[in-house]
């Protein structure tokens, strides 16, 4: 039986005590579920950690039920779009410093999803290369921006 991402997320949120409405949008590479709730800050958590954990848990449950289940991105009230724009702004500002001064710029520690956003945004930049470096004692990594050799 195929997994039902929207229904599974509704059940998860219900068990967690959240009243929410979920919008479902089909994407080329998966599914996007946008949660609307009066308690969005609790569901997003500090720096989006609760939201990331919820998305991870949902995807694990879906994969357990059906190995062909689509990858699901969960957002709450447009948080991911706003966070993505802020990350892209920092990446562009860092790249500009690299181009202008030739210095190495270190961005703050990020999770894998956010690092992928930065790497993709700057991959076609002819003057800047990106690399991820582990932050000791954490699961996070920083991105180093440096002039291309």
RAKAFEN-V522891 format. One record per residue. PHI is phi in whole degrees, -180 to 180 (999 if undefined). PSI is psi in whole degrees, -180 to 180 (* if undefined). OMEGA is omega in degrees with one decimal (none if undefined). Layout:
# RAKAFEN-V522891
<<PHI;PSI;OMEGA> <PHI;PSI;OMEGA>>
This chain:
# RAKAFEN-V522891
<<999;129;-178.8> <-68;147;179.9> <-72;147;178.8> <-113;91;-174.2> <-55;-46;-177.4> <-63;-46;-179.3> <-66;-39;179.9> <-66;-40;177.7> <-66;-40;176.9> <-59;-43;178.6> <-64;-45;178.7> <-57;-50;-178.7> <-63;-39;178.3> <-62;-45;178.1> <-64;-29;179.3> <-84;-5;176.9> <89;21;-179.9> <-102;135;169.8> <-95;120;-174.9> <-150;156;172.6> <-112;137;-176.5> <-120;127;174.3> <-100;137;-178.0> <-112;129;177.9> <-130;128;179.1> <-86;132;178.6> <-116;168;177.9> <-60;-41;-174.2> <-108;22;178.0> <154;-144;-174.5> <-136;143;179.1> <-119;124;178.1> <-116;119;179.6> <-105;122;-177.2> <-97;131;175.1> <-115;121;-178.5> <-151;157;176.5> <-76;-15;-178.1> <-109;42;-173.8> <-60;-38;-178.1> <-64;-37;176.8> <-66;-37;-177.4> <-78;-30;177.6> <-76;-45;179.9> <78;-179;-178.7> <-69;123;-179.0> <52;31;176.0> <76;12;-175.1> <-66;-42;179.9> <-64;-41;177.8> <-63;-44;178.2> <-62;-42;179.2> <-65;-41;178.3> <-63;-44;179.1> <-62;-44;178.9> <-61;-48;-178.7> <-62;-44;178.7> <-61;-46;-179.7> <-64;-37;177.0> <-64;-46;179.6> <-63;-42;179.5> <-64;-42;179.9> <-66;-38;177.5> <-62;-39;-178.7> <-77;-33;-175.8> <-156;109;-176.3> <-66;-13;177.5> <-100;10;-179.3> <-61;143;179.5> <-71;153;175.2> <-69;131;-176.6> <-112;131;172.6> <-104;129;180.0> <-110;133;176.6> <-131;156;177.0> <-127;114;175.1> <56;32;178.1> <78;13;-178.3> <-58;-46;-176.8> <-62;-39;179.3> <-64;-43;178.4> <-65;-44;-179.8> <-64;-39;179.3> <-63;-43;179.1> <-63;-40;179.0> <-65;-40;178.4> <-66;-43;178.9> <-63;-38;177.9> <-63;-46;178.3> <-62;-41;179.6> <-64;-44;179.4> <-65;-41;178.4> <-64;-43;177.8> <-64;-42;179.4> <-64;-37;178.4> <-64;-40;176.5> <-63;-41;179.0> <-63;-47;-179.7> <-64;-41;-174.6> <-76;-45;-172.5> <-109;-17;-178.6> <77;12;-179.3> <-85;161;171.9> <-86;131;179.8> <-114;132;178.4> <-108;122;175.9> <-87;162;-177.3> <-65;161;178.2> <-58;139;-178.0> <-138;159;173.2> <-81;174;-174.4> <-62;-39;-178.9> <-62;-47;-179.3> <-68;-38;177.8> <-63;-39;179.0> <-62;-38;177.4> <-60;-46;-178.8> <-67;-48;-179.6> <-58;-43;179.9> <-67;-38;-178.6> <-66;-32;-174.6> <-108;3;-174.7> <-63;-29;-179.1> <-96;5;179.5> <-73;121;-175.9> <-71;-15;-175.1> <-109;-10;-172.4> <-128;136;171.8> <-119;152;-177.5> <-119;149;173.2> <-151;148;178.7> <-99;139;-179.8> <-131;133;-178.4> <-65;143;171.7> <-98;119;-174.7> <-58;134;176.6> <84;4;178.7> <-135;173;174.8> <-95;1;-178.1> <-88;161;175.0> <-134;152;173.2> <-100;160;174.7> <-108;130;174.2> <-100;130;174.8> <-107;129;-179.4> <-143;161;177.5> <-63;142;176.7> <-69;143;-178.6> <-89;*;none>>
